[in-house]
Every structure is written in structure tokens, then in C-alpha cells.
Amino acid sequence: MFIYDFRKTRQGERDGQTDLDYTVRILLYSIIFLLSIFGNTMIILVLILNKRLRTVTNSFLLSLALSDLMVAIFCMPFTLIPNLLGDFIFGEAMCKITAYFMGISVSVSTFSLVAIAIERYSAICNPLKSRVWQTRSHAYRVIAATWLLSIVIMIPYPVYNLLSPFQRLDKRTAHNCRLTWPSKEVQQAWYVFLLFILFFLPGVVMVIAYGLISRELYRGIQFEMNQLKETKAHTNGAVALTNHQYDDSDGCYLQVSKRRNTMEMSTLTPSASAKLDRARSNASESKLVAKKRVIRMLIVIVVMFFVCWMPIYTVNTWRAFDNMAATRRLSGAPISFIHLLSYTSACVNPLVYCFMNKRFRKASLTTFSRCLRPLGVFKDLEEEPGAMGTSLSKFSYTTVSTVGPP
């Protein structure tokens, strides 16, 4: 998606840069590439092979993993290699194809993050209303719409992306793979459009959605703190234990205390009452810790989005309005590291959204062990209840639980 001019020879670049620059770039790109490939491939396999993980949120995570895998395959090698060589050596057909798939993968990844944020907001802040429409069929329609929208939006890349020759300082002919627009105004409008639809608007939606979720969780924190105070101050057993318990609870729902009609705590012995008080206190403390953990993870998600994508969209917009100055200042290592920063999201997303979740890690270990066993054993494990932790249903806060560590 981000193709730029190579106006220097490799030797010319080495005049101002050391071999260490190239070594560091290759090493970092290789690490990010391998982590992205491994992490997203693992997510795709786990979500496809485990029926218990086929939830609404995980449908979006599957789309996100697929788009991030495309980012790794189509963006990283075709950015690093031409940057190091100062020449696009893959031919005109690959120039158009790679640019098109770069654009599609980046836009689908961004739209998936927005869809996940909206889905989480609905599940947390409007749980009753969200039950009506938050189904897997609805998620599939949204995912199909994001892919179709991305395919349509990025059509200018195969149309206007051209392989143009230029003469390097050593008198050899090299090639640029870059967008050749009909006019400068069209180029500027295109990059402003990308800045708005793939960075500014998604960023605003994520900030608002996760901000409202954090506010809801903060209210839950206040509730749990009040419950802890009541538990510690409780001496006569007048307060009833919370009636609702969720096996998959991660402290992200606000549990409202209700009185039991079947048994009053006043009828319990002092030792039994003390045990119930301790159990209630431990449950409240666990929920409190979980809510704080989720809020921190939501902040990480928003910060990582802006850290990864703000530099590249800023640079692209700068190039649209002052190409000479941007190319002169950013050619070589600077633009390469800026690209790498944006591609880092492809390996960060699996960590933040999946592998920091205890249930997903269990499912990953189960899937990996299945791959090493005969098909007969695989079938037995597939049907074995409890072979892995059950996934959260769409009615019991699937969304925030996937971002918190155990």
C-alpha cells in the first residue's frame, strides 16, 4: 500500500548509512514478519478447528488475523527488499498486484478493529439490545461488507500503480513502483481520503467506544469496591450473596446483588457465615482486578493503533503535498522504519486480542497437540467435553475477556 520512490543507489545510501543500518532493518523486519506469520496463522487454525470458539467476537478476530497475515505476506517483503536494493525488481504485474493487496489487507485490518470496538461497546454498554442482533450471521455480513468495501476502495492501486524506470547515480536503470495520478490535486485528495477513512475516523470510533466501555467498567469498579467495604463491615449476615455466577465471568459485568428467597444468612452458623463472607470478598476482589486489567488493555489497544499508524499516514499526506521534501528527508532507513512500525500491528494484534487470553491459549495448546496426533485421537478430543475451556457466549461478555491476561 505504501510504495515510494527509490532515487538513490544502494552504494549511494551506504555513503550516509552504515552496514549496521541494513543489518538492523533486515533483522527487525524478519522478526516482525515471522511473528506475524506464526501468530496469525495460529489464530486462524485455532478458530477454525475449535467449534467452541466460534463466537461473534471471534468471527471478527478471524477476519482480523487473515488481513494481518496478508499484511505480513504482501507488505513486508515488497517494502523491505526494494528499499534495500533501491529498485523494484518484481515486474509490473507484481507492482500492481502487491500494491492492491497491500491496500486491501491494511483497510480490512483497520475496519476489523473498528467492528470489534463497536461489537464490544454494544455487548458491554447495551447488553440487552445487542442480544437481538449480535449473531454470527450478522457478523459474517459485516465481515463480508468490510472486505467488499476494501476491495472497492483500493481499486485505484491496480489502475494507477505503474512501474517507471529511472537512471541511478551509477548509470544503471532501476524502477519505481508508484502511483501515477492524473493530477497533483487527485493525489492530494486520495491521501487525505485515506487519512480520514483509515486513520482519523477509525481512531475516533475506537477512542469513543473503548472510552465508554472503560467508563462502564469504572462504574463496575466502584460497585465492587463498595461491595468489598460492605463485606468487611458486615457482621450480622444481613447481606445476601450474589445470585448470579458465570463460569466464564471475568469481572466485566456489573453484578447486582440480590437477596435469596430460599435461605437467609441469619440462619447460618457463625462459621458458615464467615466462609460465605470470605467467598464473597474474594469474588469481588477478583472482579475488581479483572475490570482494572481490562481497562488497561483497552488503553493499550488505542495507544498501539495510534503509535503504529499515525506516522505512516502523516508521511503519506506530507508526500502528497510536498513530495520533494518528504522524499529527501525520509528516503532509506527513516521510511523503512516508519513502514516497519505500521506493520508491527500485524504481530501485536494477535498478542493483544488472543494470546493474552487464557482460554485462547488453552485452545492453542489443544490444537497444536492435535496436529501431532493421529486423526482418530483428534476426533476423540474434538468431542471430549472439557478438552479446552468453553468460549464465552455472546450473552456473557465475550468481548473484553479476550483482551485480558489470566
GIKA-V156468 format. One line per field, one symbol per residue. ss: DSSP state (a for helix, b for strand, c for the rest). burial: + if it has 16 or more other C-alpha atoms within 10 Angstrom, else -. A space follows every 10 residues. Layout:
ss->???
burial->???
//
This chain:
ss->ccccccccca aaaaaaccaa aaaaaaaaaa aaaaaaaaaa aaaaaaaaac aaaccaaaaa aaaaaaaaaa aaaaaaaaaa aaaaaccccc caaaaaaaaa aaaaaaaaaa aaaaaaaaaa aaaaacaaaa aaaccaaaaa aaaaaaaaaa aaacaaaaaa bbbbbbbccc ccbbbbbbbc cccaaaaaaa aaaaaaaaaa aaaaaaaaaa aaaaaaaaaa aaaaaaaaaa aaaccccccc cccccccccc cccccccccc ccccaaacca aaaaaaaaaa aaaaaaaaaa aaaaaaaaaa aaaaaaaaaa aaaaaaaaaa acaaaaaaaa ccaaaaaaaa aaacaaaaaa aaaaaccaaa aaaaaaaaaa acccaaaaaa aaaccccccc cccccccaaa accccc
burial->++++++++++ --+------- -+--+---+- -++-+++-++ ++++-++-++ -+++++++++ ++++++++++ ++++++-+++ -++++++++- -+-+++-+++ ++++++++++ ++++++++++ +++++-+--+ ---+-+--+- -++--++--+ +--+-+++-- +++--+-+-- ---++++++- +-----++-+ ++-++--++- -++-+++-++ +-++-+++-+ +-+++-++-- +-----+-++ +------+++ +++++----- ----+----- --++-++--+ +-+++-++++ +++++-++-- ++-++--+++ -++-++++++ +----++--- +++-++++++ ++++++++++ ++++++++++ ++++-++--+ -------+-- ++-----+++ ++++-+++++ +++++-
//
